[in-house]
Amino acid sequence: MPARLFVIVLFMIQFMLILAAFGGFIPTLHAQGVSTVLLVLGGLGFLVVMQLVLGFLAKLVPVRCGQCRGVSRFLGFGWWPFIYRFECGECGSVARIEVGRR
């Protein structure tokens, strides 16, 4: 899978999960009378757990290196969620892909 396609898919998964949580689930709980403090803490916890799970799953997906066409692995998020880092196992290059930049 090309690295840019992988970044687009991963970013869209993050975006949709955040929209579902903060646009639907949390307002529904707030309307039912759940404490705002609990909702804020739960929302922050959700973001942390989501990033950890997606980061772990992303490391399992092999992507193509842009230089040697070898297998690259996901290193992690740079500045969440806009920078994604990859390292090639064959040539050793480290790629940094930003969402919104070419």
Backbone as CSV, one residue per row, in Angstrom:
resi,resn,N_x,N_y,N_z,CA_x,CA_y,CA_z,C_x,C_y,C_z
1,MET,0.853,-1.161,0.000,0.000,0.000,0.000,0.909,1.237,0.000
2,PRO,0.650,2.205,-0.846,1.439,3.440,-0.832,1.249,4.204,0.479
3,ALA,2.303,4.853,0.926,2.268,5.549,2.214,1.231,6.672,2.229
4,ARG,1.113,7.410,1.152,0.152,8.525,1.126,-1.286,8.022,1.245
5,LEU,-1.603,6.926,0.583,-2.943,6.346,0.695,-3.192,5.878,2.122
6,PHE,-2.191,5.274,2.728,-2.301,4.811,4.108,-2.576,5.985,5.050
7,VAL,-1.874,7.097,4.855,-2.073,8.281,5.702,-3.478,8.833,5.536
8,ILE,-3.975,8.873,4.311,-5.333,9.376,4.072,-6.364,8.494,4.777
9,VAL,-6.212,7.187,4.661,-7.159,6.264,5.296,-7.109,6.398,6.817
10,LEU,-5.899,6.433,7.384,-5.750,6.550,8.836,-6.305,7.879,9.353
11,PHE,-6.051,8.965,8.624,-6.572,10.270,9.032,-8.095,10.293,8.989
12,MET,-8.680,9.691,7.970,-10.140,9.654,7.865,-10.759,8.804,8.978
13,ILE,-10.112,7.711,9.354,-10.610,6.903,10.463,-10.596,7.720,11.751
14,GLN,-9.496,8.436,11.996,-9.405,9.291,13.185,-10.498,10.354,13.166
15,PHE,-10.657,11.003,12.043,-11.626,12.083,11.909,-13.046,11.583,12.158
16,MET,-13.396,10.438,11.592,-14.750,9.917,11.763,-15.012,9.459,13.196
17,LEU,-14.018,8.868,13.843,-14.191,8.469,15.241,-14.378,9.686,16.148
18,ILE,-13.631,10.738,15.892,-13.764,11.956,16.702,-15.124,12.606,16.466
19,LEU,-15.565,12.651,15.206,-16.894,13.210,14.926,-17.997,12.405,15.597
20,ALA,-17.868,11.099,15.568,-18.891,10.255,16.191,-18.929,10.460,17.701
21,ALA,-17.762,10.547,18.309,-17.711,10.689,19.769,-18.145,12.075,20.216
22,PHE,-17.506,13.097,19.650,-17.754,14.455,20.130,-18.953,15.119,19.467
23,GLY,-19.431,14.567,18.377,-20.596,15.145,17.722,-21.896,14.434,18.033
24,GLY,-21.809,13.220,18.533,-23.024,12.473,18.785,-23.114,11.877,20.169
25,PHE,-22.113,11.127,20.551,-22.175,10.388,21.798,-22.089,11.297,23.029
26,ILE,-21.125,12.181,23.056,-20.946,13.058,24.227,-22.105,14.043,24.386
27,PRO,-22.588,14.712,23.315,-23.755,15.588,23.502,-24.999,14.843,23.984
28,THR,-25.161,13.606,23.555,-26.301,12.811,24.017,-26.204,12.545,25.516
29,LEU,-25.009,12.182,25.970,-24.806,11.961,27.401,-24.989,13.253,28.197
30,HIS,-24.531,14.367,27.645,-24.681,15.653,28.324,-26.161,16.029,28.464
31,ALA,-26.928,15.754,27.413,-28.362,16.045,27.465,-29.076,15.165,28.487
32,GLN,-28.520,14.008,28.785,-29.124,13.112,29.769,-28.686,13.438,31.191
33,GLY,-27.829,14.440,31.350,-27.470,14.902,32.678,-26.150,14.403,33.233
34,VAL,-25.308,13.831,32.406,-23.993,13.382,32.871,-23.122,14.614,33.110
35,SER,-22.335,14.590,34.154,-21.499,15.717,34.545,-20.526,16.123,33.430
36,THR,-20.356,17.419,33.271,-19.455,17.948,32.258,-18.013,17.545,32.541
37,VAL,-17.638,17.526,33.799,-16.270,17.131,34.168,-16.005,15.686,33.752
38,LEU,-16.963,14.807,33.999,-16.808,13.413,33.585,-16.738,13.272,32.067
39,LEU,-17.522,14.072,31.368,-17.496,14.016,29.908,-16.176,14.514,29.351
40,VAL,-15.606,15.565,29.933,-14.309,16.083,29.482,-13.216,15.043,29.739
41,LEU,-13.199,14.468,30.929,-12.207,13.445,31.243,-12.380,12.211,30.366
42,GLY,-13.614,11.818,30.145,-13.881,10.684,29.259,-13.475,10.963,27.820
43,GLY,-13.704,12.191,27.365,-13.304,12.568,26.008,-11.796,12.554,25.834
44,LEU,-11.069,13.057,26.822,-9.607,13.024,26.753,-9.093,11.583,26.800
45,GLY,-9.697,10.783,27.650,-9.324,9.369,27.710,-9.591,8.654,26.399
46,PHE,-10.720,8.984,25.773,-11.061,8.398,24.480,-10.003,8.747,23.431
47,LEU,-9.572,10.016,23.406,-8.559,10.428,22.433,-7.248,9.676,22.629
48,VAL,-6.840,9.523,23.878,-5.583,8.825,24.168,-5.666,7.360,23.757
49,VAL,-6.740,6.698,24.150,-6.904,5.279,23.817,-7.030,5.090,22.307
50,MET,-7.755,5.974,21.636,-7.906,5.881,20.185,-6.555,5.994,19.499
51,GLN,-5.723,6.938,19.922,-4.405,7.108,19.320,-3.510,5.896,19.575
52,LEU,-3.561,5.347,20.776,-2.742,4.180,21.080,-3.158,2.977,20.243
53,VAL,-4.454,2.730,20.139,-4.948,1.587,19.374,-4.661,1.761,17.890
54,LEU,-4.950,2.950,17.341,-4.682,3.173,15.919,-3.190,3.131,15.617
55,GLY,-2.363,3.644,16.518,-0.913,3.582,16.326,-0.410,2.152,16.313
56,PHE,-0.932,1.320,17.217,-0.539,-0.091,17.250,-0.983,-0.809,15.977
57,LEU,-2.228,-0.593,15.570,-2.728,-1.255,14.362,-2.007,-0.770,13.108
58,ALA,-1.632,0.509,13.072,-0.934,1.057,11.911,0.458,0.446,11.756
59,LYS,1.073,0.048,12.861,2.401,-0.572,12.775,2.346,-1.956,12.150
60,LEU,1.184,-2.554,12.097,1.035,-3.884,11.511,0.872,-3.859,9.994
61,VAL,0.558,-2.698,9.426,0.294,-2.584,7.993,1.584,-2.192,7.266
62,PRO,2.058,-3.021,6.330,3.255,-2.647,5.574,2.908,-1.650,4.469
63,VAL,3.763,-0.661,4.300,3.594,0.321,3.225,4.877,0.355,2.401
64,ARG,4.778,0.879,1.192,5.932,0.954,0.291,6.785,2.164,0.602
65,CYS,8.094,1.970,0.529,9.041,3.070,0.693,9.009,3.925,-0.570
66,GLY,9.105,5.222,-0.416,9.088,6.121,-1.559,10.379,6.121,-2.343
67,GLN,11.478,5.676,-1.743,12.772,5.711,-2.422,13.145,4.381,-3.062
68,CYS,13.091,3.296,-2.278,13.566,2.006,-2.798,12.434,1.023,-3.073
69,ARG,11.215,1.395,-2.790,10.029,0.542,-2.958,10.061,-0.682,-2.053
70,GLY,10.856,-0.626,-0.978,10.890,-1.691,0.012,9.723,-1.552,0.973
71,VAL,9.777,-2.318,2.036,8.701,-2.298,3.028,9.030,-1.298,4.132
72,SER,8.144,-0.332,4.324,8.277,0.641,5.405,7.285,0.310,6.503
73,ARG,7.611,0.703,7.693,6.723,0.520,8.833,6.410,1.868,9.449
74,PHE,5.237,1.949,10.017,4.777,3.166,10.693,5.552,3.331,11.998
75,LEU,6.202,4.487,12.177,6.940,4.769,13.411,6.053,5.380,14.477
76,GLY,5.136,6.198,14.061,4.254,6.844,15.013,3.809,8.207,14.515
77,PHE,3.043,8.853,15.352,2.522,10.169,15.020,3.532,11.222,15.443
78,GLY,3.710,12.241,14.596,4.585,13.338,14.962,3.844,14.323,15.838
79,TRP,2.996,15.100,15.281,2.142,16.026,16.017,0.727,15.654,15.638
80,TRP,0.050,14.974,16.550,-1.223,14.360,16.250,-2.208,15.356,15.696
81,PRO,-3.019,15.040,14.744,-2.985,13.879,13.856,-2.412,14.224,12.503
82,PHE,-1.597,15.246,12.425,-1.228,15.779,11.118,0.108,15.311,10.569
83,ILE,0.953,14.675,11.352,2.247,14.207,10.874,2.373,12.707,11.156
84,TYR,2.730,11.966,10.129,2.887,10.518,10.222,4.313,10.179,9.794
85,ARG,4.997,9.329,10.569,6.385,8.993,10.276,6.516,7.510,9.920
86,PHE,7.332,7.228,8.918,7.582,5.870,8.450,9.083,5.639,8.337
87,GLU,9.515,4.382,8.566,10.925,4.025,8.408,11.022,2.790,7.531
88,CYS,11.898,2.864,6.532,12.099,1.754,5.614,13.054,0.752,6.250
89,GLY,12.708,-0.518,6.194,13.558,-1.559,6.743,14.713,-1.931,5.828
90,GLU,14.622,-1.575,4.552,15.661,-1.960,3.598,16.710,-0.870,3.400
91,CYS,16.273,0.363,3.114,17.248,1.435,2.870,17.455,2.322,4.089
92,GLY,16.606,2.216,5.105,16.778,2.973,6.338,16.275,4.404,6.301
93,SER,15.641,4.808,5.210,15.154,6.187,5.138,13.933,6.383,6.036
94,VAL,13.827,7.583,6.574,12.692,7.937,7.417,11.860,8.971,6.666
95,ALA,10.608,8.635,6.414,9.703,9.537,5.706,8.759,10.194,6.702
96,ARG,8.450,11.431,6.434,7.535,12.217,7.270,6.466,12.784,6.348
97,ILE,5.238,12.343,6.524,4.140,12.783,5.665,3.192,13.636,6.491
98,GLU,2.921,14.836,6.005,1.990,15.749,6.683,0.684,15.793,5.922
99,VAL,-0.401,15.787,6.653,-1.715,15.939,6.048,-1.875,17.401,5.668
100,GLY,-2.271,17.640,4.432,-2.503,19.007,3.964,-1.331,19.611,3.239
101,ARG,-0.190,18.946,3.198,0.969,19.446,2.451,1.332,18.459,1.360
102,ARG,1.958,18.962,0.335,2.387,18.090,-0.771,3.839,17.778,-0.672
